[in-house]
Amino acid sequence: MNSQISQPVIACQNLYKTYQGLDVSVLNGIDLSVNTGEQVAIVGASGSGKSTLLHLLGGLDIPSSGDVQILDQNLAKLSEAKKGDLRNQCLGFVYQFHHLLPEFTALENVAMPLLIRRIGREQALTTASEMLEKVGLKHRLEHMPGELSGGERQRAALARAMVTSPQCILADEPTGNLDRHTAHAVFDLLLEMNQTQHVSLVVVTHDLELAAKMQRRYKLIDGQLVTL
């Protein structure tokens, strides 16, 4: 693992983002590098730009200026199709809302990213089943999202993010809709996956107690990252 540390999984340099109609930059010259297996927490006030930064790092939005690299590939130089392929191969996303498809079972939801990769259905379902077992949902494979608790839905969403063996998970308020006990359980599961799968974590959260569990912590203030 140490031999891989030298290459950042995700990096950005001098990143700016301004939305039309706003007089100030939401992000104002962000520099950040995330190496293999690192844990990075980003906190900040509502509207400070935390989610915007995460979307830029994941190639889901385009910066006003500055560069984002995923495994040394500059996103600005890639077509939308190539960016989509890179996201599917290298990144996993977890959001405040689980975004599970209600008409599919937990197993089918988790298998979906593999099916998008054109992996055979049987293999995709087997891999998805194994990942659901790792997050403690072996007994919920055939349940629909509406039949799962809030914590179970987030575990399923985490399994879906992890099923492709990504090199980095980008999580946007992944425990924001959960009660305190469940939030800590889901967050600890994220950290466990970080350790066992050597996946990097970049987590946006408003919860300072949860952020304190991470190796590196930043606060987004006036469009700048300040080390905590």
Buried (B, 14 or more C-beta within 10 A) or exposed (E): EEEEEEEBBBBBEEBBBBEEEEEEBBBBBBEBBBBBBBBBBBBBEEEBBBBBBBBBBBBBBEBEEBBBBBBEBEBBEBEEEEBEEBBBBBBBBBBBEBEBEEEBBBBBBBBBBBBEEEBEEEEBBBBBBEBBEBBBBEEBBEBBBEEBEBBBBBBBBBBBBBBBEBBBBBBBBBBBBBEEEBBBBBBEBBBEBBEEBEBBBBBBBBBEEBBEBBEBBBBBBEBBBEEB
